[in-house]
Amino acid sequence: MDLHAAFMNLLITMPVFLLSLSVHEAAHAAMALRCGDDTAYSEGRVTINPIPHIDIIGTLLMPTLSIFTGGFAFIGWAKPVPVDWRNLNNPRRDDTLIALAGPASNIVLSLIFLAVLAGVLYSPLDMSAGSLGELLMKISRYGVMINVSLAVFNMIPIPPLDGSHVVANALPHEMAEKYQSIAGYGFFILLFIMNVPAIRQLFSGIIRSILSAYFSVLV
């Protein structure tokens, strides 16, 4: 493992990763406020400042370990945005909207990074190693990849990920309660299934297909 290369990769990807997670969580909080619940707003979560959203393990430790073990800071998590269902105008519908707001914000951000990448690639900037052009190209490209990955990852229907809220709110009440009761084991279930080769390949294949479609517009 090239420690210098991993450290340089961390310097580039971590700010983009923190921004992407912060936008994701701020979108949840903003949608909750729009739906009648100001719990997250009162805790200062409607912000792209990463500090209120940071989870030491999910936001800092896991992505750092991923990079230094040869991976990439695609996947991680922040502190969950608190939502009080009692304040929501239409609890099931609104909870679904709040859940979808996070991944949707990452898709929007990925398109913004794609536009920046296009601007850089078709600009007269020098793209040689160590140049500003190369740095901007890496940042924008990683921005696309990180946000697409976060959007897909969070829509996996395993509690407490965002996708599980969408599924739960579509189920009868009793089934939804049983389904959501596994949230305490969700992290371990996720670790297990992501180490099943077929599921990992499916997950990676979905991300690669989306990224291929994105980057095809630059050709």
N, CA, C and O of each residue as an XYZ file, in Angstrom:
876
protein
N       0.838     -1.198      0.000
C       0.000      0.000      0.000
C       0.874      1.249      0.000
O       1.788      1.355      0.818
N       0.617      2.181     -0.885
C       1.353      3.431     -0.961
C       0.707      4.424     -0.003
O      -0.336      4.999     -0.312
N       1.329      4.627      1.165
C       0.750      5.494      2.191
C       0.639      6.934      1.715
O      -0.330      7.623      2.032
N       1.633      7.391      0.954
C       1.597      8.767      0.466
C       0.419      8.965     -0.480
O      -0.299      9.961     -0.386
N       0.221      8.014     -1.391
C      -0.891      8.114     -2.338
C      -2.230      8.053     -1.604
O      -3.167      8.777     -1.944
N      -2.313      7.167     -0.576
C      -3.546      7.044      0.192
C      -3.838      8.342      0.943
O      -4.987      8.780      1.009
N      -2.799      8.955      1.509
C      -2.977     10.211      2.243
C      -3.425     11.330      1.309
O      -4.300     12.120      1.664
N      -2.838     11.403      0.132
C      -3.229     12.430     -0.836
C      -4.667     12.205     -1.300
O      -5.418     13.159     -1.501
N      -5.043     10.941     -1.466
C      -6.408     10.606     -1.845
C      -7.385     11.048     -0.764
O      -8.466     11.558     -1.055
N      -6.983     10.841      0.501
C      -7.813     11.250      1.630
C      -8.021     12.760      1.639
O      -9.128     13.234      1.899
N      -6.966     13.515      1.358
C      -7.062     14.977      1.348
C      -8.044     15.470      0.292
O      -8.701     16.494      0.477
N      -8.139     14.739     -0.811
C      -9.039     15.147     -1.892
C     -10.466     14.672     -1.633
O     -11.425     15.428     -1.791
N     -10.590     13.402     -1.231
C     -11.934     12.826     -1.126
C     -12.684     13.200      0.149
O     -13.906     13.341      0.116
N     -11.988     13.365      1.267
C     -12.693     13.616      2.522
C     -13.517     14.893      2.514
O     -14.661     14.859      2.967
N     -13.001     16.027      2.024
C     -13.853     17.226      1.979
C     -15.103     17.022      1.121
O     -16.186     17.487      1.477
N     -14.951     16.321     -0.014
C     -16.106     16.045     -0.877
C     -17.074     15.110     -0.158
O     -18.289     15.293     -0.231
N     -16.544     14.122      0.526
C     -17.356     13.171      1.270
C     -18.143     13.869      2.380
O     -19.336     13.619      2.547
N     -17.481     14.739      3.133
C     -18.143     15.474      4.217
C     -19.239     16.389      3.670
O     -20.329     16.473      4.237
N     -18.940     17.072      2.565
C     -19.949     17.925      1.934
C     -21.157     17.095      1.505
O     -22.300     17.494      1.732
N     -20.906     15.953      0.892
C     -21.978     15.107      0.374
C     -22.865     14.570      1.493
O     -24.089     14.567      1.370
N     -22.250     14.118      2.580
C     -23.028     13.644      3.725
C     -23.812     14.785      4.364
O     -24.959     14.600      4.771
N     -23.197     15.962      4.452
C     -23.853     17.109      5.073
C     -25.064     17.559      4.268
O     -26.110     17.877      4.834
N     -24.919     17.584      2.951
C     -26.046     17.938      2.087
C     -27.170     16.914      2.258
O     -28.345     17.272      2.327
N     -26.792     15.640      2.326
C     -27.764     14.556      2.514
C     -28.569     14.758      3.798
O     -29.799     14.717      3.777
N     -27.872     14.976      4.912
C     -28.557     15.126      6.195
C     -29.331     16.434      6.268
O     -30.424     16.470      6.833
N     -28.790     17.497      5.712
C     -29.497     18.781      5.706
C     -30.790     18.679      4.911
O     -31.788     19.310      5.261
N     -30.778     17.881      3.833
C     -31.978     17.680      3.028
C     -33.050     16.961      3.839
O     -34.225     17.322      3.775
N     -32.648     15.938      4.607
C     -33.595     15.260      5.499
C     -34.218     16.272      6.463
O     -35.437     16.327      6.624
N     -33.358     17.072      7.101
C     -33.823     18.022      8.115
C     -34.732     19.091      7.512
O     -35.743     19.462      8.108
N     -34.369     19.579      6.335
C     -35.168     20.612      5.676
C     -36.539     20.068      5.277
O     -37.546     20.763      5.409
N     -36.579     18.833      4.792
C     -37.858     18.232      4.416
C     -38.725     17.991      5.649
O     -39.940     18.182      5.605
N     -38.097     17.568      6.753
C     -38.848     17.376      7.996
C     -39.486     18.690      8.440
O     -40.641     18.717      8.865
N     -38.726     19.771      8.340
C     -39.256     21.090      8.709
C     -40.426     21.466      7.813
O     -41.433     21.994      8.283
N     -40.291     21.194      6.533
C     -41.358     21.491      5.577
C     -42.623     20.670      5.880
O     -43.743     21.113      5.624
N     -42.418     19.467      6.429
C     -43.548     18.586      6.734
C     -44.116     18.811      8.135
O     -45.020     18.093      8.561
N     -43.592     19.797      8.845
C     -44.178     20.174     10.126
C     -43.371     19.861     11.364
O     -43.783     20.232     12.463
N     -42.233     19.191     11.232
C     -41.432     18.831     12.401
C     -40.157     19.662     12.445
O     -39.327     19.576     11.540
N     -39.997     20.459     13.482
C     -38.823     21.334     13.585
C     -37.762     20.778     14.528
O     -36.868     21.511     14.948
N     -37.850     19.477     14.871
C     -36.892     18.876     15.802
C     -35.458     19.001     15.285
O     -34.577     19.474     16.003
N     -35.228     18.581     14.054
C     -33.875     18.647     13.479
C     -33.438     20.093     13.296
O     -32.274     20.429     13.515
N     -34.367     20.942     12.895
C     -34.047     22.364     12.707
C     -33.583     22.979     14.022
O     -32.614     23.738     14.050
N     -34.276     22.650     15.112
C     -33.925     23.215     16.424
C     -32.573     22.725     16.914
O     -31.958     23.346     17.781
N     -32.105     21.596     16.350
C     -30.784     21.063     16.723
C     -29.700     21.508     15.753
O     -28.570     21.023     15.810
N     -30.046     22.437     14.857
C     -29.053     22.987     13.931
C     -28.650     22.064     12.819
O     -27.525     22.145     12.327
N     -29.567     21.158     12.396
C     -29.217     20.179     11.373
C     -29.554     20.626      9.950
O     -29.207     19.937      8.990
N     -30.228     21.772      9.803
C     -30.494     22.278      8.447
C     -29.301     23.133      8.034
O     -29.400     24.355      7.929
N     -28.185     22.472      7.804
C     -26.944     23.167      7.465
C     -26.017     22.216      6.719
O     -26.060     21.002      6.919
N     -25.173     22.787      5.850
C     -24.173     21.949      5.183
C     -22.841     21.996      5.933
O     -21.845     21.432      5.480
N     -22.834     22.678      7.089
C     -21.678     22.612      7.983
C     -21.591     21.175      8.496
O     -22.535     20.707      9.132
N     -20.505     20.467      8.245
C     -20.448     19.041      8.620
C     -20.437     18.767     10.110
O     -20.805     17.668     10.525
N     -20.028     19.724     10.930
C     -19.829     19.473     12.358
C     -21.076     18.916     13.056
O     -20.957     17.937     13.792
N     -22.280     19.504     12.854
C     -23.456     18.951     13.543
C     -23.846     17.554     13.060
O     -24.597     16.856     13.740
N     -23.346     17.139     11.899
C     -23.742     15.860     11.317
C     -22.751     14.726     11.573
O     -23.054     13.563     11.306
N     -21.579     15.058     12.086
C     -20.500     14.062     12.175
C     -20.785     12.957     13.182
O     -21.138     13.207     14.335
N     -20.621     11.731     12.708
C     -20.579     10.539     13.552
C     -19.132     10.051     13.484
O     -18.618      9.771     12.401
N     -18.489      9.951     14.623
C     -17.051      9.664     14.640
C     -16.708      8.407     13.842
O     -15.754      8.404     13.064
N     -17.480      7.349     14.034
C     -17.180      6.085     13.346
C     -17.575      6.156     11.879
O     -16.756      5.886     11.000
N     -18.825      6.519     11.611
C     -19.339      6.463     10.241
C     -18.838      7.555      9.325
O     -18.685      7.339      8.123
N     -18.578      8.740      9.887
C     -18.187      9.877      9.054
C     -16.684     10.029      8.927
O     -16.192     10.505      7.904
N     -15.955      9.633      9.950
C     -14.507      9.848      9.938
C     -13.703      8.541      9.890
O     -12.855      8.363      9.015
N     -13.971      7.634     10.827
C     -13.141      6.437     10.944
C     -13.295      5.491      9.755
O     -12.301      5.089      9.150
N     -14.540      5.133      9.416
C     -14.759      4.157      8.346
C     -14.217      4.626      6.990
O     -13.524      3.857      6.323
N     -14.506      5.854      6.561
C     -13.953      6.301      5.272
C     -12.426      6.348      5.272
O     -11.791      6.013      4.272
N     -11.836      6.766      6.399
C     -10.374      6.839      6.482
C      -9.765      5.443      6.383
O      -8.799      5.231      5.650
N     -10.336      4.489      7.126
C      -9.853      3.113      7.053
C     -10.021      2.544      5.657
O      -9.172      1.795      5.172
N     -11.133      2.908      5.009
C     -11.400      2.415      3.655
C     -10.296      2.837      2.697
O      -9.808      2.033      1.902
N      -9.912      4.087      2.781
C      -8.878      4.605      1.886
C      -7.522      3.957      2.182
O      -6.806      3.569      1.259
N      -7.171      3.843      3.455
C      -5.850      3.322      3.800
C      -5.752      1.803      3.689
O      -4.672      1.232      3.842
N      -6.886      1.151      3.421
C      -6.842     -0.290      3.173
C      -7.106     -0.592      1.708
O      -7.404     -1.725      1.331
N      -6.990      0.447      0.892
C      -7.106      0.251     -0.541
C      -8.491      0.456     -1.102
O      -8.727      0.207     -2.284
N      -9.418      0.912     -0.261
C     -10.783      1.145     -0.721
C     -10.982      2.586     -1.135
O     -10.059      3.260     -1.591
N     -12.212      3.041     -0.965
C     -12.531      4.409     -1.363
C     -13.624      4.924     -0.451
O     -14.450      4.144      0.023
N     -13.647      6.225     -0.197
C     -14.621      6.799      0.743
C     -15.996      6.943      0.126
O     -16.580      8.027      0.141
N     -16.518      5.846     -0.421
C     -17.848      5.900     -1.028
C     -18.947      5.856      0.028
O     -19.926      6.599     -0.039
N     -18.764      4.977      0.995
C     -19.847      4.661      1.901
C     -19.516      5.086      3.323
O     -18.405      4.882      3.812
N     -20.496      5.676      3.965
C     -20.352      6.082      5.350
C     -21.689      6.625      5.805
O     -22.676      6.570      5.072
N     -21.715      7.136      6.986
C     -22.975      7.676      7.486
C     -22.702      8.815      8.449
O     -21.586      8.983      8.940
N     -23.733      9.585      8.706
C     -23.663     10.688      9.656
C     -24.637     10.400     10.796
O     -25.312      9.370     10.791
N     -24.711     11.300     11.766
C     -25.700     11.136     12.829
C     -27.093     11.196     12.216
O     -27.371     12.077     11.402
N     -27.973     10.273     12.594
C     -29.339     10.307     12.043
C     -30.040     11.614     12.389
O     -29.870     12.152     13.483
N     -30.823     12.113     11.453
C     -31.613     13.314     11.700
C     -32.827     12.920     12.550
O     -33.573     12.021     12.163
N     -33.039     13.574     13.698
C     -34.192     13.217     14.552
C     -35.498     13.709     13.936
O     -35.600     14.852     13.488
N     -36.486     12.834     13.922
C     -37.807     13.186     13.400
C     -38.857     12.750     14.413
O     -38.879     11.595     14.839
N     -39.718     13.671     14.792
C     -40.818     13.373     15.707
C     -42.089     13.214     14.882
O     -42.649     14.195     14.391
N     -42.536     11.978     14.733
C     -43.712     11.682     13.905
C     -44.954     12.450     14.362
O     -45.835     12.745     13.555
N     -45.024     12.772     15.654
C     -46.211     13.453     16.184
C     -46.400     14.831     15.573
O     -47.503     15.378     15.583
N     -45.311     15.395     15.037
C     -45.397     16.736     14.456
C     -45.669     16.730     12.958
O     -45.948     17.778     12.377
N     -45.593     15.569     12.331
C     -45.747     15.501     10.883
C     -47.206     15.655     10.474
O     -48.110     15.174     11.157
N     -47.420     16.328      9.357
C     -48.773     16.568      8.870
C     -49.458     15.266      8.445
O     -50.636     15.049      8.726
N     -48.699     14.410      7.765
C     -49.194     13.106      7.318
C     -48.037     12.133      7.543
O     -47.198     11.966      6.658
N     -47.977     11.484      8.719
C     -46.781     10.748      9.134
C     -46.179      9.791      8.111
O     -44.978      9.862      7.848
N     -46.965      8.908      7.534
C     -46.386      7.939      6.600
C     -45.894      8.606      5.332
O     -44.775      8.352      4.885
N     -46.711      9.446      4.759
C     -46.297     10.135      3.526
C     -45.083     11.012      3.793
O     -44.125     11.012      3.019
N     -45.128     11.760      4.893
C     -44.050     12.706      5.179
C     -42.745     11.994      5.516
O     -41.670     12.453      5.131
N     -42.834     10.871      6.235
C     -41.625     10.113      6.549
C     -40.969      9.594      5.274
O     -39.743      9.550      5.172
N     -41.791      9.202      4.307
C     -41.257      8.755      3.013
C     -40.567      9.904      2.298
O     -39.483      9.728      1.741
N     -41.187     11.081      2.308
C     -40.588     12.251      1.659
C     -39.272     12.639      2.329
O     -38.302     12.997      1.661
N     -39.256     12.561      3.662
C     -38.033     12.890      4.405
C     -36.923     11.909      4.053
O     -35.774     12.305      3.856
N     -37.274     10.622      3.975
C     -36.281      9.595      3.636
C     -35.731      9.798      2.233
O     -34.525      9.677      2.019
N     -36.602     10.105      1.274
C     -36.177     10.269     -0.114
C     -35.370     11.548     -0.337
O     -34.590     11.637     -1.285
N     -35.560     12.524      0.528
C     -34.872     13.811      0.344
C     -33.358     13.667      0.379
O     -32.653     14.373     -0.342
N     -32.845     12.754      1.218
C     -31.399     12.573      1.314
C     -30.780     12.051      0.033
O     -29.911     12.713     -0.535
N     -31.203     10.868     -0.446
C     -30.662     10.357     -1.710
C     -30.910     11.296     -2.883
O     -30.060     11.429     -3.764
N     -32.081     11.954     -2.900
C     -32.370     12.890     -3.996
C     -31.370     14.042     -4.003
O     -30.950     14.505     -5.064
N     -30.991     14.502     -2.809
C     -30.017     15.602     -2.730
C     -28.660     15.159     -3.258
O     -27.939     15.954     -3.861
N     -28.305     13.890     -3.036
C     -27.035     13.384     -3.559
C     -27.050     13.270     -5.076
O     -26.028     13.498     -5.723
N     -28.200     12.920     -5.652
C     -28.308     12.873     -7.110
C     -28.150     14.278     -7.686
O     -27.447     14.473     -8.678
N     -28.803     15.251     -7.062
C     -28.663     16.637     -7.523
C     -27.207     17.079     -7.427
O     -26.677     17.692     -8.354
N     -26.560     16.766     -6.300
C     -25.168     17.164     -6.113
C     -24.258     16.454     -7.108
O     -23.286     17.039     -7.586
N     -24.563     15.205     -7.422
C     -23.753     14.483     -8.410
C     -23.843     15.143     -9.786
O     -22.859     15.184    -10.524
N     -25.014     15.655    -10.127
C     -25.189     16.337    -11.412
C     -24.432     17.669    -11.434
O     -23.907     18.081    -12.468
N     -24.386     18.326    -10.287
C     -23.616     19.572    -10.190
C     -22.134     19.281    -10.393
O     -21.449     19.984    -11.136
N     -21.642     18.230     -9.721
C     -20.236     17.849     -9.902
C     -19.967     17.428    -11.342
O     -18.890     17.699    -11.874
N     -20.932     16.770    -11.978
C     -20.759     16.367    -13.376
C     -20.637     17.592    -14.269
O     -19.825     17.611    -15.194
N     -21.440     18.614    -13.998
C     -21.370     19.852    -14.778
C     -20.014     20.532    -14.590
O     -19.436     21.065    -15.537
N     -19.511     20.503    -13.341
C     -18.188     21.078    -13.070
C     -17.119     20.290    -13.814
O     -16.202     20.869    -14.396
N     -17.243     18.963    -13.790
C     -16.278     18.114    -14.482
C     -16.271     18.414    -15.978
O     -15.210     18.495    -16.597
N     -17.450     18.575    -16.549
C     -17.542     18.906    -17.975
C     -16.868     20.236    -18.260
O     -16.150     20.387    -19.248
N     -17.113     21.207    -17.371
C     -16.493     22.519    -17.553
C     -14.983     22.457    -17.504
O     -14.295     23.125    -18.277
N     -14.464     21.639    -16.579
C     -13.012     21.502    -16.445
C     -12.422     20.808    -17.670
O     -11.419     21.261    -18.220
N     -13.046     19.711    -18.096
C     -12.517     18.931    -19.213
C     -12.495     19.719    -20.526
O     -11.603     19.531    -21.354
N     -13.468     20.591    -20.708
C     -13.544     21.351    -21.951
C     -12.985     22.766    -21.813
O     -13.186     23.619    -22.678
N     -12.293     22.988    -20.724
C     -11.644     24.285    -20.517
C     -10.205     24.229    -21.016
O      -9.688     23.146    -21.287
N      -9.554     25.378    -21.138
C      -8.147     25.377    -21.573
C      -7.161     25.123    -20.435
O      -5.957     25.322    -20.599
N      -7.669     24.682    -19.282
C      -6.793     24.454    -18.135
C      -5.764     23.366    -18.419
O      -6.037     22.396    -19.126
N      -4.590     23.548    -17.857
C      -3.532     22.544    -17.945
C      -3.943     21.317    -17.123
O      -4.299     21.458    -15.953
N      -3.901     20.120    -17.713
C      -4.304     18.892    -17.034
C      -3.115     18.020    -16.642
O      -3.293     16.854    -16.292
N      -1.924     18.565    -16.696
C      -0.745     17.772    -16.361
C      -0.728     17.456    -14.871
O      -1.407     18.111    -14.079
N       0.059     16.440    -14.495
C       0.122     15.991    -13.106
C       0.503     17.137    -12.176
O       1.477     17.849    -12.420
N      -0.268     17.306    -11.117
C       0.018     18.333    -10.133
C      -0.557     19.694    -10.463
O      -0.396     20.637     -9.689
N      -1.227     19.814    -11.603
C      -1.784     21.109    -12.010
C      -3.142     21.354    -11.360
O      -3.765     20.428    -10.840
N      -3.596     22.602    -11.392
C      -4.907     22.960    -10.868
C      -5.997     22.231    -11.642
O      -6.986     21.777    -11.066
N      -5.807     22.123    -12.947
C      -6.795     21.439    -13.771
C      -6.975     19.992    -13.347
O      -8.099     19.499    -13.256
N      -5.848     19.303    -13.086
C      -5.933     17.907    -12.662
C      -6.639     17.803    -11.312
O      -7.446     16.896    -11.107
N      -6.344     18.723    -10.386
C      -6.974     18.709     -9.061
C      -8.487     18.900     -9.171
O      -9.259     18.174     -8.543
N      -8.907     19.887     -9.976
C     -10.334     20.140    -10.149
C     -11.028     18.953    -10.814
O     -12.169     18.626    -10.486
N     -10.334     18.318    -11.743
C     -10.907     17.151    -12.414
C     -11.117     16.019    -11.415
O     -12.161     15.366    -11.433
N     -10.134     15.776    -10.539
C     -10.252     14.711     -9.545
C     -11.375     15.002     -8.556
O     -12.170     14.120     -8.233
N     -11.437     16.241     -8.080
C     -12.469     16.609     -7.098
C     -13.858     16.422     -7.687
O     -14.728     15.828     -7.050
N     -14.073     16.924     -8.895
C     -15.398     16.829     -9.504
C     -15.754     15.385     -9.854
O     -16.901     14.968     -9.692
N     -14.768     14.623    -10.334
C     -15.027     13.219    -10.661
C     -15.366     12.422     -9.404
O     -16.312     11.634     -9.404
N     -14.598     12.624     -8.333
C     -14.905     11.954     -7.074
C     -16.266     12.403     -6.546
O     -16.995     11.610     -5.951
N     -16.605     13.669     -6.763
C     -17.897     14.181     -6.316
C     -19.045     13.430     -6.969
O     -20.036     13.105     -6.315
N     -18.910     13.156     -8.257
C     -19.928     12.375     -8.964
C     -20.004     10.971     -8.379
O     -21.089     10.485     -8.059
N     -18.855     10.323     -8.240
C     -18.813      8.929     -7.802
C     -19.317      8.771     -6.367
O     -20.081      7.850     -6.075
N     -18.899      9.651     -5.486
C     -19.301      9.562     -4.085
C     -20.809      9.767     -3.941
O     -21.467      9.028     -3.209
N     -21.356     10.760     -4.632
C     -22.779     11.056     -4.466
C     -23.684     10.003     -5.088
O     -24.736      9.685     -4.534
N     -23.291      9.465     -6.223
C     -24.068      8.364     -6.807
C     -24.037      7.164     -5.862
O     -25.065      6.525     -5.636
N     -22.870      6.860     -5.313
C     -22.743      5.722     -4.408
C     -23.570      5.918     -3.140
O     -24.219      4.983     -2.670
N     -23.547      7.123     -2.590
C     -24.337      7.402     -1.387
C     -25.833      7.265     -1.658
O     -26.576      6.727     -0.837
N     -26.262      7.753     -2.807
C     -27.684      7.667     -3.157
C     -28.125      6.215     -3.267
O     -29.165      5.835     -2.730
N     -27.330      5.401     -3.965
C     -27.679      3.986     -4.143
C     -27.600      3.244     -2.806
O     -28.502      2.481     -2.462
N     -26.532      3.468     -2.066
C     -26.343      2.794     -0.780
C     -27.501      3.073      0.172
O     -28.013      2.156      0.814
N     -27.912      4.327      0.264
C     -28.959      4.688      1.221
C     -30.339      4.189      0.828
O     -31.250      4.168      1.655
N     -30.502      3.787     -0.423
C     -31.790      3.246     -0.842
C     -31.875      1.729     -0.663
O     -32.891      1.125     -1.006
N     -30.815      1.108     -0.128
C     -30.893     -0.316      0.211
C     -31.959     -0.469      1.300
O     -31.898      0.227      2.313
N     -32.927     -1.360      1.114
C     -34.054     -1.443      2.064
C     -33.754     -2.229      3.337
O     -34.457     -3.181      3.677
N     -32.709     -1.820      4.025
C     -32.367     -2.434      5.303
C     -32.444     -1.362      6.377
O     -31.721     -0.368      6.300
N     -33.306     -1.535      7.384
C     -33.391     -0.529      8.454
C     -32.028     -0.324      9.111
O     -31.325     -1.307      9.347
N     -31.627      0.910      9.417
C     -32.425      2.131      9.314
C     -32.122      2.966      8.063
O     -32.386      4.168      8.069
N     -31.584      2.380      7.002
C     -31.279      3.153      5.800
C     -32.549      3.762      5.208
O     -33.657      3.304      5.488
N     -32.376      4.792      4.390
C     -33.519      5.534      3.856
C     -34.496      4.648      3.088
O     -35.711      4.831      3.172
N     -33.962      3.701      2.350
C     -34.821      2.818      1.568
C     -35.786      2.027      2.434
O     -36.883      1.685      1.991
N     -35.384      1.733      3.674
C     -36.261      0.967      4.565
C     -37.482      1.781      4.972
O     -38.551      1.214      5.199
N     -37.342      3.095      5.068
C     -38.487      3.948      5.408
C     -39.524      3.913      4.286
O     -40.728      3.864      4.537
N     -39.037      3.939      3.056
C     -39.944      3.894      1.908
C     -40.723      2.589      1.907
O     -41.935      2.583      1.688
N     -40.020      1.473      2.154
C     -40.671      0.162      2.183
C     -41.637      0.070      3.362
O     -42.774     -0.369      3.192
N     -41.203      0.475      4.545
C     -42.032      0.366      5.750
C     -43.334      1.144      5.609
O     -44.394      0.683      6.033
N     -43.245      2.318      5.016
C     -44.439      3.154      4.885
C     -45.406      2.644      3.824
O     -46.533      3.125      3.715
N     -44.958      1.671      3.048
C     -45.833      1.054      2.046
C     -46.463     -0.238      2.576
O     -47.337     -0.814      1.929
N     -46.016     -0.696      3.760
C     -46.512     -1.942      4.337
C     -47.659     -1.681      5.313
O     -47.779     -0.574      5.838
N     -48.498     -2.680      5.562
C     -49.499     -2.579      6.641
C     -48.791     -2.293      7.958
O     -47.625     -2.650      8.127
N     -49.480     -1.659      8.883
C     -48.873     -1.166     10.118
C     -48.117     -2.255     10.882
O     -46.968     -2.045     11.271
N     -48.746     -3.417     11.102
C     -48.100     -4.470     11.886
C     -46.849     -5.009     11.191
O     -45.828     -5.256     11.834
N     -46.939     -5.188      9.884
C     -45.773     -5.661      9.135
C     -44.658     -4.631      9.169
O     -43.482     -4.983      9.260
N     -45.029     -3.357      9.096
C     -44.033     -2.285      9.131
C     -43.301     -2.269     10.464
O     -42.089     -2.060     10.505
N     -44.033     -2.489     11.557
C     -43.414     -2.501     12.884
C     -42.412     -3.642     13.018
O     -41.318     -3.454     13.549
N     -42.789     -4.827     12.534
C     -41.881     -5.980     12.595
C     -40.644     -5.741     11.734
O     -39.522     -6.062     12.126
N     -40.874     -5.177     10.566
C     -39.780     -4.892      9.633
C     -38.796     -3.900     10.242
O     -37.583     -4.092     10.162
N     -39.316     -2.847     10.845
C     -38.449     -1.808     11.408
C     -37.788     -2.248     12.709
O     -36.823     -1.628     13.156
N     -38.302     -3.318     13.320
C     -37.735     -3.786     14.586
C     -36.330     -4.348     14.424
O     -35.612     -4.516     15.409
N     -35.932     -4.640     13.186
C     -34.578     -5.189     12.965
C     -33.538     -4.079     12.805
O     -32.370     -4.347     12.522
N     -33.975     -2.828     12.989
C     -33.060     -1.692     12.789
C     -31.812     -1.812     13.659
O     -30.722     -1.417     13.246
N     -31.974     -2.363     14.875
C     -30.824     -2.494     15.769
C     -29.762     -3.446     15.248
O     -28.602     -3.389     15.658
N     -30.172     -4.323     14.339
C     -29.238     -5.288     13.751
C     -28.874     -4.908     12.312
O     -28.146     -5.627     11.628
N     -29.399     -3.762     11.874
C     -29.228     -3.369     10.478
C     -27.784     -3.290     10.027
O     -27.445     -3.723      8.925
N     -26.928     -2.733     10.885
C     -25.516     -2.578     10.519
C     -24.870     -3.942     10.269
O     -24.114     -4.110      9.313
N     -25.171     -4.909     11.133
C     -24.584     -6.244     10.999
C     -25.161     -6.982      9.790
O     -24.450     -7.703      9.090
N     -26.457     -6.789      9.558
C     -27.084     -7.391      8.376
C     -26.451     -6.820      7.116
O     -26.170     -7.546      6.162
N     -26.231     -5.512      7.125
C     -25.634     -4.848      5.966
C     -24.218     -5.353      5.720
O     -23.843     -5.635      4.582
N     -23.432     -5.466      6.790
C     -22.068     -5.990      6.654
C     -22.083     -7.398      6.067
O     -21.254     -7.745      5.226
N     -23.039     -8.198      6.525
C     -23.123     -9.575      6.049
C     -23.464     -9.636      4.562
O     -22.770    -10.289      3.784
N     -24.546     -8.943      4.174
C     -24.990     -9.065      2.781
C     -24.011     -8.422      1.811
O     -23.896     -8.850      0.663
N     -23.295     -7.378      2.279
C     -22.333     -6.737      1.392
C     -21.086     -7.586      1.197
O     -20.242     -7.280      0.355
N     -20.975     -8.657      1.982
C     -19.871     -9.591      1.790
C     -20.316    -10.854      1.066
O     -19.537    -11.792      0.899
N     -21.584    -10.872      0.634
C     -22.063    -11.945     -0.232
C     -21.709    -11.541     -1.660
O     -22.227    -10.539     -2.153
N     -20.846    -12.288     -2.334
C     -20.348    -11.874     -3.650
C     -21.431    -11.446     -4.640
O     -21.280    -10.436     -5.327
N     -22.513    -12.204     -4.713
C     -23.564    -11.883     -5.691
C     -24.209    -10.535     -5.388
O     -24.488     -9.751     -6.295
N     -24.445    -10.273     -4.099
C     -25.074     -9.003     -3.716
C     -24.102     -7.858     -3.925
O     -24.485     -6.792     -4.408
N     -22.835     -8.074     -3.560
C     -21.834     -7.027     -3.769
C     -21.695     -6.694     -5.246
O     -21.580     -5.526     -5.617
N     -21.706     -7.719     -6.086
C     -21.604     -7.489     -7.529
C     -22.821     -6.746     -8.061
O     -22.699     -5.886     -8.933
N     -24.007     -7.082     -7.529
C     -25.223     -6.374     -7.946
C     -25.138     -4.907     -7.565
O     -25.431     -4.027     -8.375
N     -24.735     -4.647     -6.325
C     -24.608     -3.284     -5.825
C     -23.587     -2.502     -6.654
O     -23.854     -1.380     -7.086
N     -22.415     -3.107     -6.870
C     -21.370     -2.453     -7.659
C     -21.812     -2.257     -9.105
O     -21.500     -1.243     -9.730
N     -22.543     -3.241     -9.626
C     -23.013     -3.145    -11.006
C     -23.991     -2.003    -11.209
O     -23.948     -1.317    -12.230
N     -24.874     -1.796    -10.236
C     -25.828     -0.681    -10.317
C     -25.079      0.643    -10.341
O     -25.381      1.525    -11.145
N     -24.096      0.774     -9.449
C     -23.326      2.023     -9.383
C     -22.540      2.229    -10.675
O     -22.518      3.333    -11.219
N     -21.897      1.172    -11.165
C     -21.117      1.297    -12.400
C     -22.000      1.686    -13.583
O     -21.600      2.487    -14.428
N     -23.190      1.122    -13.638
C     -24.105      1.437    -14.745
C     -24.523      2.901    -14.715
O     -24.574      3.564    -15.752
N     -24.821      3.401    -13.518
C     -25.210      4.805    -13.388
C     -24.050      5.717    -13.744
O     -24.221      6.699    -14.467
N     -22.862      5.387    -13.232
C     -21.682      6.206    -13.521
C     -21.347      6.167    -15.001
O     -20.941      7.181    -15.569
N     -21.508      5.023    -15.629
C     -21.256      4.914    -17.061
C     -22.173      5.836    -17.851
O     -21.749      6.488    -18.805
N     -23.455      5.879    -17.433
C     -24.414      6.766    -18.081
C     -24.034      8.223    -17.872
O     -24.139      9.037    -18.789
N     -23.593      8.547    -16.663
C     -23.167      9.918    -16.366
C     -21.996     10.330    -17.241
O     -22.039     11.346    -17.935
N     -20.949      9.516    -17.192
C     -19.710      9.913    -17.869
C     -19.813      9.814    -19.395
O     -18.996     10.386    -20.117
N     -20.822      9.086    -19.874
C     -21.001      8.975    -21.332
C     -21.354     10.317    -21.964
O     -21.103     10.531    -23.151
N     -21.932     11.218    -21.180
C     -22.312     12.527    -21.722
C     -21.088     13.407    -21.939
O     -21.172     14.441    -22.603
N     -19.952     12.998    -21.381
C     -18.744     13.800    -21.509
C     -17.934     13.423    -22.738
O     -16.990     14.124    -23.102
N     -18.295     12.326    -23.374
C     -17.535     11.851    -24.541
C     -17.861     12.692    -25.771
O     -17.320     12.446    -26.849
